[in-house]
Amino acid sequence: MVLKKGGVKFFASLMIVAMVLSLVPLQAMASPSDIQGHWAQAQIQSWLDRGLAAGYPDGSFRPDSQVTRAEFAALFNRAFKTPAASKDPGFTDVPKEAWYYGEVAAAAAAGIVSGYPDKT
């Protein structure tokens, strides 16, 4: 890669900014405000910091909501490092486009979850 005189300065500045930002944990910057003061705040923050949980796209965590089966599978898989599945779990109610498809497939392949006779 060849940089012009001004490009070297820009590239060096860009690299410095990238290195500084890499020192700041992303989870700390994006901590959901709805866990502040919650009785489980410390545990939730620990899960966020360790990458076990991420919260919702709107920036919330919803600590008082029920945990779905898909969310449980994801949390379990991440906590116990369940390997990814190599085959379709065959559940008719788990669409391949869903965020949790891979999580459910991994949990099923590991024998952590199983379906009903009707393949749900």
C-alpha positions in Angstrom: 0.0 0.0 0.0 1.4 3.4 -1.0 0.3 6.5 0.9 0.8 10.1 -0.1 2.3 12.5 2.3 -1.0 13.7 3.9 -2.3 10.1 3.8 0.5 8.9 6.2 -0.6 11.4 8.8 -4.3 10.5 8.4 -3.5 6.8 8.5 -1.4 7.2 11.7 -4.1 9.2 13.4 -6.7 6.6 12.4 -4.6 3.9 13.9 -4.1 5.8 17.2 -7.9 6.3 17.5 -8.5 2.6 16.7 -6.0 1.5 19.4 -7.5 3.8 22.0 -11.0 2.7 21.3 -10.0 -0.9 21.5 -9.1 -0.4 25.2 -12.7 0.6 26.0 -15.0 -2.4 26.6 -17.9 -2.2 24.2 -20.3 -3.7 26.8 -19.5 -0.9 29.2 -20.4 1.7 26.6 -23.7 0.0 25.8 -24.9 -1.0 29.2 -28.7 -1.0 29.2 -30.3 1.7 31.4 -33.1 -0.5 32.5 -30.8 -2.7 34.7 -29.7 0.3 36.8 -30.9 -0.4 40.4 -32.4 -3.7 39.5 -31.8 -6.5 42.1 -29.9 -8.5 39.5 -27.9 -5.7 38.1 -24.5 -7.1 39.1 -25.2 -10.5 37.5 -26.7 -9.0 34.4 -23.7 -6.7 34.0 -21.4 -9.7 34.4 -23.2 -11.5 31.6 -23.0 -8.5 29.4 -19.3 -8.0 30.2 -18.5 -11.7 29.4 -20.6 -11.7 26.2 -23.1 -14.2 27.5 -26.0 -11.8 27.0 -26.5 -8.8 24.8 -29.9 -7.4 25.4 -32.4 -6.2 22.8 -31.7 -4.1 19.6 -33.5 -1.1 21.2 -30.7 -1.0 23.9 -32.9 -2.4 26.7 -32.3 -5.6 28.6 -35.8 -6.1 30.1 -34.7 -7.7 33.3 -38.2 -8.4 34.5 -39.4 -10.2 31.4 -39.7 -13.9 31.2 -36.7 -15.6 29.5 -37.8 -17.3 26.3 -36.6 -20.8 25.4 -34.5 -19.3 22.6 -32.9 -16.9 25.0 -32.2 -19.7 27.5 -30.6 -21.8 24.8 -28.4 -18.9 23.8 -27.3 -18.1 27.3 -26.6 -21.8 28.1 -24.7 -22.3 24.8 -22.5 -19.2 25.5 -21.9 -20.0 29.1 -20.9 -23.6 28.5 -19.4 -23.1 25.0 -21.7 -25.5 23.3 -20.3 -26.2 19.8 -22.3 -25.1 16.7 -24.5 -27.7 15.1 -23.7 -29.2 11.8 -27.2 -30.2 10.9 -30.8 -28.8 10.9 -32.6 -29.6 14.2 -35.8 -30.3 12.2 -38.1 -28.1 14.4 -40.9 -26.8 12.3 -41.4 -23.7 14.6 -37.7 -22.6 14.4 -37.3 -20.6 11.2 -33.8 -20.7 9.6 -33.9 -16.9 9.4 -34.5 -16.4 13.1 -31.6 -15.1 15.3 -32.0 -18.1 17.5 -31.9 -20.8 14.9 -28.2 -21.6 15.4 -28.6 -21.4 19.2 -31.5 -23.9 19.2 -29.7 -26.2 16.7 -26.6 -26.3 18.8 -28.6 -27.0 22.0 -30.5 -29.7 20.2 -27.3 -31.3 18.8 -25.8 -31.3 22.3 -28.9 -32.9 23.8 -29.7 -29.9 25.9 -33.2 -29.5 24.4 -35.5 -31.7 22.5 -38.7 -31.2 20.6 -42.2 -32.7 20.7 -43.3 -35.6 18.5 -45.0 -33.1 16.2 -41.5 -31.6 15.5 -42.0 -28.4 17.4 
